[in-house]
C-alpha cells in the first residue's frame, strides 16, 4: 500500500520541519510494511510569490487526491502589508474550507522529561497533564461577514461571529466521541452570558449530551477557562469550543507543556482525509538556521497515521521514539534549560530516527 501525502511546506521554517517529518514518516512506513509518496504543493507566501494566490487551485486538487495533507507553516513580515484576502494566512483558511475540515484536534501533553520546562508549579501539574482541545475550524468569526466602512467621518471595522445549529452539532459529536474514548469528561467553553452565538452553542451541547450518557458534560465561560488552564489544568480531559476561543486557548495550553514546538494538530472532516500541522507559526527569524524544533510536526505525522492512514501501531512507534529521545535528555533550543546544550532540527530528527530502530 502506497499513500500519497500532499506536502505543503509553506514559509519560514516550514520546509525544514516538513522535511524532518517526512523522513520519520518514510522510516516508520518501511518498518510497518507500507509506503508514502510526498506530493509537494504551494501555499502561503511562497504561493503568492510564484502564482499571485496564497492557495492555487492546483494545490487544492493535489490535496483532494491525496490520502492526507502535511502542512508546515505560513506567513511572515514580508507579506504583512498585503490586503487581507491576499495574505498568506488566507490560504490556510481557504484550504480548511476547501477540504471541508471542520474539526481541529490539538492534544496538550506534559511529557515527564519536560516537566521542568513547564511554567506551572509541580503541585499544579501533579502527576502530569494530558488534555485534548477540539476546536471548530470553518465557522465563527474567522469566516463571518467582515469589512470596513466610513460613517460620519469615522472608519468602522467589523467582524461577525455566526454559527448554525448543524455546524455546532457536528463539532460537538466529534468532541463527545473523543471524550468517550478518553476519560469521559467534556467541557464546552463559550461566552453564553454575553454572546447569542454562545447561547445557541450551549443549548445545542446540552441537548446533544443526552445521546452520550457515558460522557459527563460541563460548561465554562471562556475567560474562566483561560484562568483555569493555568490554575488547575488537570480538571480538564477534553475541551470543545468555537474557532476563535479554540485558537486562543490552544496556544495557552501549549505554553503549559513547556514549548509551542511540541504540539501537533489534526484538522478533520467527515471522511478520512485530514490536514496535519504543528500549531506554531512560521518563525521566519529561525528559517534556514537548523534550529527549529521539528517534534510538533513529527507528532502531527503520528496523528496522520492514526486518523487518516489507519496505521495506529506506526503512530505509537513515533510517539514512543519521541519519548525515548526526550528521556535521554536531547533538547532543541526552545526546550533546553538556559545555557544548556541544544541540538538542531537535523540532529533531533536523526535522534528520533535512531530511536525508531530501538523498538
C-alpha positions, 0 to 999 in steps of 0.5 A: 500500500502506497499513500500519497501525502500532499506536502505543503511546506509553506514559509519560514521554517516550514520546509525544514520541519516538513522535511524532518517529518517526512523522513520519520514518516518514510522510516516508520512506513518501511518498518510497518510494511507500507509506503508514502509518496510526498506530493509537494504543493504551494501555499502561503507566501511562497504561493503568492510569490510564484502564482499571485494566490496564497492557495492555487487551485492546483494545490487544492486538487493535489490535496483532494487526491491525496490520502492526507495533507502535511502542512508546515507553516505560513506567513511572515513580515514580508507579506504583512502589508498585503490586503487581507484576502491576499495574505498568506494566512488566507490560504490556510483558511481557504484550504480548511474550507476547501477540504471541508475540515471542520474539526481541529484536534490539538492534544496538550501533553506534559511529557515527564522529561519536560516537566521542568520546562513547564511554567506551572508549579509541580503541585499544579501539574501533579502527576502530569497533564494530558488534555485534548482541545477540539476546536471548530475550524470553518465557522465563527468569526474567522469566516463571518461577514467582515469589512470596513466602512466610513460613517460620519467621518469615522472608519468602522471595522467589523467582524461577525461571529455566526454559527448554525445549529448543524455546524455546532452539532457536528463539532460537538459529536466529534468532541463527545466521541473523543471524550468517550474514548478518553476519560469521559469528561467534556467541557464546552467553553463559550461566552453564553452570558454575553454572546447569542452565538454562545447561547445557541452553542450551549443549548445545542451541547446540552441537548446533544449530551443526552445521546452520550450518557457515558460522557459527563458534560460541563460548561465554562465561560471562556475567560474562566477557562483561560484562568483555569488552564493555568490554575488547575489544568488537570480538571480538564480531559477534553475541551470543545469550543468555537474557532476563535476561543479554540485558537486562543486557548490552544496556544495557552495550553501549549505554553503549559507543556513547556514549548509551542514546538511540541504540539501537533494538530489534526484538522478533520472532516467527515471522511478520512482525509485530514490536514496535519500541522504543528500549531506554531507559526512560521518563525521566519527569524529561525528559517534556514538556521537548523534550529527549529524544533521539528517534534510538533510536526513529527507528532502531527505525522503520528496523528496522520497515521492514526486518523487518516492512514489507519496505521495506529501501531506506526503512530505509537512507534513515533510517539514512543521514539519521541519519548525515548529521545526526550528521556535521554535528555536531547533538547532543541533550543526552545526546550533546553534549560538556559545555557544548556546544550541544544541540538538542531532540527537535523540532529533531533530528527536523526535522534528520533530516527535512531530511536525508531530502530530501538523498538 
